[in-house]
Amino acid sequence: MESRTSVNFSGHQYLRQRLVLSILTGKHVRIDKIRSEDKDPGLRDYEVSLLRLLEKVTNGSVIEISVTGTAVLLKPGVVSGGPVTHDCPLSRSIGYFLEPLIMIAPFSKKPFQLTLRGITTDDNDLSVDLIRTVTLPHLQLFGISDGLELRIKRRGAPPEGGGEVQFLCPIVKEVKTLNFVDPGKIKRIRGIAHAVRVNPQFSNRMIDASRSVLNRFIPDIYLYSDVYKGDESGKSPGYALSLLAESTTSAIHCSEAVSTPGETPEDIALLATRALLSEIRHGGCVDRKHQSLVLLMMILGSEDIGQCRMGEPSVRTIQFLRDIKIFFGSVFNITPVDPTDSSNTELLYSCLGTGYVNVNRSLA
C-alpha cells in the first residue's frame, strides 16, 4: 500500500505536528537525533506523555522509543476517541497536549470526551481560555460545531498545577471548504481575567489597566473577571489575562499574558493589550497562533479550491507547510493580497483540498 510509506525527520522541533500528520495520513513516521547533542539527550517527559496520550486516543498505534530516547517510531492506528483521561506532566501546560488532539479529534470513530489534568495557563502554550474562545470557533469555520465544547472544571497555575479541563468534540464525515478572504473591521474586544489563590482584586486591576489602552480605539469592550474558589482554583497562586478581538466578518485575533514573580497586574495587562494590538496589525483573517490549524483543515477539505487571507507565516507555519507537502503531497499557492502596496504584508493562501473522508466513522 502506498500510504504505508515511511517518513523520516531529525530533531525534536515540530514533533507534535509531525505526529498529527502521521496519524491523519496513516504514514509511519520516524524521528531521530532528538536532542542527541544535548547534555540531557532524548525525549522530555512531556513529549513521552504526549505519545502516551496519542496511544490512548488511537487503536492499534505502535510507538517505539529507542533506549536512549533520541529516536522514536510511530506506526499510527485508527483514531478511536471516546472517553479518555490523562494526567499531563507539570513541565508543560494542558494547551501543549490539546492543540494536536484538536487537529485529529473530528476524524475519530467515536466523539471525543477527553479529560486532561495539569497546568491550565503558562507562558509557552495556548491557555485553555484561548483554546475555548478562539481555537474552537476556528473549527466551526469548517462545519465542526454541534457538541464542540471545552469546559474548564478547575484552574491550575504553574508550578503545581491542579487544573482540569474536559474537551468534547463531535465527529464529522468531511470538513467544508474554507473561503475566508475578507478580514473586516474590528467590532468588539472580549477578555477573561482570572486570578487564583491571590487577592481577587488583581482581576479588576488587570481589567482597568487593559481598558485604559483599549478604550481609545473601540467602545464595545467587555472584560470578564473569572473567579474560581477553593478546590477549583488549583494548587498554586497565579493570574492571567486573555484578550480576543473579533471583526465584522468573525475573524478573531488573540493574545494573553501570564503572571511572573515581581510583576504587577498592570504590567501583565499592558503586555497582553500591546500583544493584541500587534496581532491585529499583522492583519489577515486568522491570527498567527492558529495558522497551522486552519491550513491543515484547508488541506483536508473537499476537493475544491479553498482560500484564506492571513498575515506573514510564522517560522512554525513555514515548517508546517513543508511537512504538509511531505505527507499529503499538496502545496499551497501563496500570493500577496495587494501586489501594488508594499506596506501591506498580508498574503492569500489557496490550495486544492484532498477530499479527506473520515473512514474511522464508517466503522462505527
C-alpha positions as a printed NumPy array, in Angstrom:
array([[  0.   ,   0.   ,   0.   ],
       [  1.284,   3.433,  -0.954],
       [  0.029,   5.15 ,   2.233],
       [  2.164,   2.864,   4.372],
       [  5.361,   4.55 ,   3.252],
       [  7.631,   5.806,   6.   ],
       [  8.687,   9.407,   6.563],
       [ 11.922,  10.368,   8.349],
       [ 12.783,  13.526,  10.28 ],
       [ 15.61 ,  14.676,  12.544],
       [ 15.462,  16.827,  15.654],
       [ 12.97 ,  17.472,  18.429],
       [ 11.304,  20.523,  16.934],
       [  7.803,  20.334,  15.431],
       [  7.29 ,  16.882,  16.984],
       [  3.574,  17.465,  17.601],
       [  2.615,  18.482,  14.088],
       [  4.526,  15.563,  12.569],
       [  2.776,  13.063,  14.813],
       [ -0.599,  14.584,  13.883],
       [  0.132,  14.414,  10.135],
       [  1.296,  10.823,  10.554],
       [ -1.956,   9.811,  12.277],
       [ -4.123,  11.569,   9.675],
       [ -2.307,  10.142,   6.639],
       [ -1.542,   6.698,   8.102],
       [  2.136,   7.043,   7.164],
       [  4.762,   5.733,   9.552],
       [  6.999,   8.454,  10.903],
       [ 10.488,   8.046,  12.319],
       [ 12.162,  10.93 ,  14.129],
       [ 15.809,  10.556,  15.161],
       [ 18.597,  12.76 ,  16.593],
       [ 16.211,  14.069,  19.269],
       [ 18.491,  16.385,  21.296],
       [ 21.377,  13.994,  20.574],
       [ 23.941,  16.757,  21.247],
       [ 22.28 ,  17.868,  24.469],
       [ 23.653,  17.277,  27.977],
       [ 20.34 ,  15.593,  28.711],
       [ 19.635,  13.773,  25.415],
       [ 16.353,  12.275,  24.219],
       [ 12.655,  12.933,  24.661],
       [ 11.436,  15.105,  27.527],
       [  8.752,  13.88 ,  29.932],
       [  6.021,  15.967,  28.258],
       [  6.88 ,  14.531,  24.82 ],
       [  6.688,  10.973,  26.142],
       [  3.402,  11.895,  27.838],
       [  2.04 ,  13.187,  24.503],
       [  2.988,   9.898,  22.817],
       [  1.168,   8.001,  25.576],
       [ -1.886,  10.213,  25.144],
       [ -1.914,   9.623,  21.364],
       [ -1.709,   5.907,  22.15 ],
       [ -4.819,   6.228,  24.36 ],
       [ -6.938,   8.038,  21.749],
       [ -5.969,   5.702,  18.896],
       [ -6.406,   1.986,  18.447],
       [ -3.564,  -0.144,  17.13 ],
       [ -0.844,   2.503,  17.18 ],
       [  2.674,   1.208,  17.721],
       [  5.156,   3.598,  19.33 ],
       [  8.794,   2.553,  19.633],
       [ 11.246,   4.727,  21.542],
       [ 14.968,   3.92 ,  21.416],
       [ 16.858,   3.064,  24.622],
       [ 18.496,   6.494,  24.768],
       [ 15.228,   8.238,  23.87 ],
       [ 16.83 ,  10.011,  20.911],
       [ 14.713,   8.223,  18.272],
       [ 11.009,   7.452,  18.058],
       [  8.948,   5.482,  15.531],
       [  5.179,   5.872,  15.243],
       [  3.071,   3.396,  13.274],
       [ -0.35 ,   5.03 ,  13.501],
       [ -3.597,   3.151,  14.078],
       [ -7.165,   4.433,  13.778],
       [ -8.367,   7.352,  15.904],
       [-10.871,   5.755,  18.273],
       [-11.823,   8.691,  20.556],
       [-14.372,   8.028,  23.286],
       [-13.843,   8.831,  26.98 ],
       [-10.139,   9.311,  27.824],
       [ -8.496,  10.743,  30.963],
       [ -4.883,  11.852,  31.033],
       [ -2.628,  13.489,  33.626],
       [ -0.272,  15.956,  31.95 ],
       [  3.196,  16.469,  33.478],
       [  3.81 ,  19.834,  35.117],
       [  6.612,  20.758,  32.686],
       [  4.098,  21.947,  30.024],
       [  0.539,  23.208,  30.184],
       [ -2.592,  21.41 ,  29.001],
       [ -2.562,  23.538,  25.826],
       [  0.522,  21.661,  24.581],
       [ -1.441,  18.386,  24.613],
       [ -4.776,  19.789,  23.496],
       [ -3.553,  21.541,  20.331],
       [ -2.56 ,  18.376,  18.421],
       [ -5.643,  16.496,  19.655],
       [ -7.977,  19.223,  18.36 ],
       [ -6.494,  18.575,  14.895],
       [ -7.331,  14.862,  14.932],
       [-10.466,  14.796,  17.146],
       [-13.064,  15.429,  14.376],
       [-11.778,  12.371,  12.481],
       [-12.244,   9.763,  15.18 ],
       [-14.522,   6.742,  15.395],
       [-16.448,   7.966,  18.443],
       [-16.872,  11.552,  19.676],
       [-14.043,  12.659,  21.952],
       [-14.673,  13.008,  25.692],
       [-11.242,  13.946,  26.885],
       [-10.34 ,  14.948,  30.441],
       [ -6.892,  16.482,  30.941],
       [ -5.38 ,  17.421,  34.292],
       [ -2.397,  19.689,  34.913],
       [ -1.457,  23.345,  34.366],
       [ -4.152,  25.315,  32.541],
       [ -2.192,  28.501,  31.712],
       [  1.516,  29.165,  31.17 ],
       [  3.851,  31.275,  29.006],
       [  4.742,  28.631,  26.432],
       [  1.486,  27.292,  25.041],
       [ -2.048,  28.43 ,  24.351],
       [ -4.055,  28.712,  27.557],
       [ -7.309,  26.812,  27.914],
       [ -9.164,  30.16 ,  27.767],
       [ -7.845,  30.932,  24.293],
       [ -8.485,  27.38 ,  23.129],
       [-12.097,  27.681,  24.292],
       [-12.763,  31.162,  22.897],
       [-10.553,  31.244,  19.78 ],
       [ -9.363,  27.798,  18.652],
       [-12.795,  26.133,  18.772],
       [-14.516,  28.909,  16.75 ],
       [-11.837,  28.352,  14.089],
       [-13.02 ,  24.738,  13.84 ],
       [-16.574,  25.98 ,  13.366],
       [-15.457,  27.663,  10.125],
       [-15.087,  24.145,   8.747],
       [-18.512,  22.894,   9.838],
       [-17.377,  21.259,  13.094],
       [-19.722,  22.78 ,  15.651],
       [-22.513,  20.669,  17.205],
       [-21.352,  19.478,  20.589],
       [-17.916,  21.114,  20.325],
       [-17.05 ,  22.291,  23.821],
       [-14.23 ,  22.872,  26.276],
       [-15.19 ,  23.013,  29.937],
       [-12.752,  24.433,  32.459],
       [-13.547,  22.469,  35.621],
       [-10.589,  23.67 ,  37.679],
       [ -7.812,  26.165,  37.098],
       [ -4.188,  25.235,  37.67 ],
       [ -1.388,  27.802,  37.724],
       [  2.287,  26.787,  37.462],
       [  4.295,  25.29 ,  39.136],
       [  1.923,  22.906,  40.995],
       [ -0.989,  22.843,  38.545],
       [ -4.072,  21.069,  39.792],
       [ -6.287,  22.203,  36.907],
       [ -8.756,  20.081,  34.969],
       [-10.484,  20.576,  31.623],
       [-12.939,  18.497,  29.651],
       [-12.868,  18.576,  25.838],
       [-15.892,  17.349,  23.879],
       [-15.677,  17.099,  20.093],
       [-18.179,  15.721,  17.559],
       [-17.107,  13.586,  14.607],
       [-17.554,  14.661,  11.01 ],
       [-17.547,  12.8  ,   7.731],
       [-15.604,  15.528,   5.962],
       [-14.736,  19.182,   6.501],
       [-16.109,  22.086,   4.478],
       [-14.01 ,  24.121,   2.066],
       [-12.965,  27.462,   3.518],
       [-13.279,  30.728,   1.649],
       [-12.256,  33.468,   4.067],
       [-10.726,  36.476,   2.335],
       [-12.423,  39.472,   3.951],
       [-10.878,  40.326,   7.338],
       [-13.499,  43.034,   8.026],
       [-13.089,  45.688,  10.711],
       [-12.631,  45.003,  14.426],
       [-16.033,  45.446,  16.084],
       [-15.582,  44.157,  19.612],
       [-12.978,  43.129,  22.127],
       [-13.582,  40.472,  24.767],
       [-11.333,  39.254,  27.537],
       [-11.084,  36.964,  30.515],
       [ -9.057,  37.933,  33.567],
       [ -8.582,  35.267,  36.195],
       [ -6.749,  35.251,  39.488],
       [ -6.405,  32.131,  41.635],
       [ -5.086,  31.943,  45.198],
       [ -4.211,  35.637,  45.144],
       [ -6.164,  38.797,  46.025],
       [ -9.329,  38.77 ,  43.841],
       [ -8.77 ,  42.493,  43.219],
       [ -5.953,  41.503,  40.831],
       [ -8.528,  40.653,  38.149],
       [-10.099,  44.107,  38.4  ],
       [ -6.701,  45.795,  38.297],
       [ -5.808,  43.949,  35.088],
       [ -9.159,  44.863,  33.548],
       [ -8.777,  48.579,  34.408],
       [ -5.237,  48.747,  33.025],
       [ -6.23 ,  46.982,  29.808],
       [ -9.249,  49.252,  29.331],
       [ -7.076,  52.351,  29.746],
       [ -5.372,  51.424,  26.456],
       [ -8.225,  49.784,  24.521],
       [-10.875,  52.451,  25.23 ],
       [ -9.071,  54.779,  22.819],
       [ -9.89 ,  52.512,  19.896],
       [-13.337,  50.987,  20.317],
       [-16.298,  51.303,  22.698],
       [-17.509,  47.676,  22.645],
       [-15.16 ,  46.148,  25.206],
       [-16.238,  43.555,  27.733],
       [-13.582,  42.091,  30.004],
       [-14.891,  39.349,  32.228],
       [-13.472,  38.563,  35.644],
       [-13.431,  34.797,  36.122],
       [-13.452,  33.789,  39.777],
       [-12.54 ,  30.306,  40.979],
       [-12.6  ,  29.486,  44.684],
       [-11.37 ,  26.707,  46.935],
       [-10.575,  23.421,  45.223],
       [-11.423,  24.786,  41.785],
       [ -8.53 ,  27.232,  41.901],
       [ -5.787,  24.578,  41.772],
       [ -2.669,  24.344,  43.899],
       [ -0.593,  27.431,  43.046],
       [ -1.202,  31.181,  43.021],
       [ -1.261,  32.99 ,  39.681],
       [ -3.227,  35.289,  37.408],
       [ -3.52 ,  35.945,  33.693],
       [ -5.367,  37.998,  31.105],
       [ -6.593,  36.594,  27.773],
       [ -7.869,  39.019,  25.123],
       [ -9.553,  38.499,  21.776],
       [-10.677,  40.963,  19.125],
       [-13.47 ,  39.948,  16.774],
       [-14.137,  41.571,  13.406],
       [-17.347,  42.178,  11.456],
       [-16.645,  39.016,   9.436],
       [-15.865,  36.926,  12.576],
       [-12.091,  36.98 ,  12.126],
       [-10.524,  36.562,  15.568],
       [ -7.148,  37.794,  16.836],
       [ -5.983,  36.897,  20.322],
       [ -3.251,  37.46 ,  22.888],
       [ -2.56 ,  36.674,  26.506],
       [ -0.104,  37.372,  29.295],
       [  0.582,  35.307,  32.409],
       [  1.801,  36.439,  35.824],
       [  5.504,  36.193,  36.622],
       [  7.056,  36.873,  40.033],
       [  7.765,  40.556,  40.63 ],
       [  5.354,  41.907,  38.006],
       [  2.204,  43.819,  38.892],
       [ -1.222,  43.   ,  37.389],
       [ -0.986,  46.296,  35.472],
       [  2.231,  45.135,  33.757],
       [  0.573,  41.874,  32.734],
       [ -2.474,  43.696,  31.365],
       [ -0.341,  46.078,  29.296],
       [  1.702,  43.175,  27.918],
       [ -1.45 ,  41.36 ,  26.775],
       [ -3.024,  44.526,  25.37 ],
       [  0.033,  45.505,  23.335],
       [  0.354,  41.944,  22.055],
       [ -3.282,  42.094,  20.891],
       [ -2.736,  45.371,  19.029],
       [  0.397,  43.946,  17.426],
       [ -1.56 ,  40.833,  16.361],
       [ -4.29 ,  42.974,  14.804],
       [ -1.634,  44.985,  12.932],
       [ -0.384,  41.768,  11.323],
       [ -3.785,  41.563,   9.678],
       [ -5.465,  38.708,   7.894],
       [ -8.457,  36.615,   8.899],
       [ -6.574,  34.209,  11.183],
       [ -4.073,  35.098,  13.878],
       [ -0.555,  33.672,  13.941],
       [ -1.202,  31.133,  16.682],
       [ -3.866,  29.398,  14.576],
       [ -2.325,  29.439,  11.104],
       [ -1.327,  25.772,  11.244],
       [ -4.773,  24.559,  12.33 ],
       [ -6.547,  26.464,   9.554],
       [ -4.055,  25.394,   6.871],
       [ -4.392,  21.736,   7.905],
       [ -8.191,  21.882,   7.752],
       [ -7.978,  23.566,   4.33 ],
       [ -5.857,  20.666,   3.033],
       [ -8.342,  18.159,   4.484],
       [-11.295,  19.984,   2.875],
       [-13.398,  18.716,  -0.024],
       [-11.828,  18.606,  -3.491],
       [-12.279,  22.255,  -4.211],
       [-10.142,  25.392,  -4.049],
       [-10.015,  26.811,  -0.519],
       [ -8.766,  30.336,   0.154],
       [ -7.753,  32.178,   3.297],
       [ -6.187,  35.571,   3.882],
       [ -3.542,  35.697,   6.615],
       [ -0.542,  37.687,   7.702],
       [  3.027,  36.549,   7.088],
       [  3.615,  32.937,   8.111],
       [  5.422,  32.297,  11.382],
       [  8.51 ,  30.047,  11.385],
       [  6.359,  27.191,  12.692],
       [  3.818,  27.701,   9.888],
       [  6.527,  27.647,   7.198],
       [  7.795,  24.307,   8.503],
       [  4.21 ,  23.035,   8.751],
       [  3.646,  23.817,   5.06 ],
       [  6.806,  21.833,   4.22 ],
       [  5.605,  18.917,   6.33 ],
       [  2.186,  19.003,   4.644],
       [  3.946,  18.705,   1.286],
       [  5.87 ,  15.648,   2.528],
       [  2.82 ,  13.871,   3.992],
       [ -0.001,  14.909,   1.645],
       [  1.972,  15.891,  -1.459],
       [ -0.107,  19.09 ,  -1.562],
       [  1.245,  22.591,  -1.915],
       [ -0.27 ,  25.995,  -1.225],
       [ -0.323,  28.848,  -3.67 ],
       [  0.687,  31.945,  -1.675],
       [  0.285,  35.372,  -3.271],
       [  0.328,  38.951,  -1.928],
       [ -3.179,  40.328,  -1.366],
       [ -2.234,  43.663,  -2.91 ],
       [  0.968,  43.485,  -5.023],
       [  0.861,  47.26 ,  -5.654],
       [  1.018,  48.187,  -1.948],
       [  4.425,  47.36 ,  -0.469],
       [  3.326,  48.21 ,   3.097],
       [  0.613,  45.514,   3.042],
       [  2.22 ,  42.245,   4.179],
       [ -0.982,  40.175,   4.037],
       [ -0.969,  37.064,   1.87 ],
       [ -3.631,  34.937,   0.224],
       [ -3.183,  31.204,   0.817],
       [ -5.045,  28.916,  -1.561],
       [ -4.964,  25.164,  -2.046],
       [ -6.891,  22.27 ,  -3.529],
       [ -8.396,  20.15 ,  -0.744],
       [ -7.546,  16.449,  -0.702],
       [-11.173,  15.43 ,  -0.094],
       [-10.203,  13.692,   3.152],
       [-13.029,  11.446,   4.381],
       [-13.247,  10.191,   7.948],
       [-13.025,   6.44 ,   7.297],
       [-12.941,   5.635,  11.008],
       [-16.511,   6.889,  11.29 ],
       [-17.884,   4.346,   8.833],
       [-16.587,   1.53 ,  11.072],
       [-18.702,   2.764,  13.966]])
